[in-house]
């Protein structure tokens, strides 16, 4: 073997060892995230509007009763362990657009409250982007799909600026 080839081989081997050790911790964290994906425990974020969360604002502005709030919490608790494909009836959420999902729950007067949003897989999160309601099997606002899609694009662009964890519903941001 020519000396130059020998040196070439040695360098290649060195580089590959260096590469392997450099990537070892990353590999480990990828494994952990794979485990989390199998468990499918979703976090919940809300869209930011003028530095306030839209869901938090909605809850305050519409002066939700304790019962409405309890209904909502129960709904999120139920959904957070459901894989995406189970976000459909009879569970309290459904896919209703290309990327858009709706979460269903009731307020005390049995009004059908709705929250529209999308999944952001990199953060194992469902992002709630806008409020609405359902009446006679029709969702409002009527242009929910185009609005939700525009919010999705906006939120995906800079996730940590355009969204924030919804209360303590994000285990990743909590740490
Ligand atoms: Zn988070």
Boltz pocket constraint, residues with backbone or C-beta under 6 A from the ligand:
constraints:
  - pocket:
      binder: B
      contacts: [[A, 43], [A, 44], [A, 45], [A, 123], [A, 125], [A, 165], [A, 170], [A, 171], [A, 172], [A, 173], [A, 174]]
      max_distance: 6.0
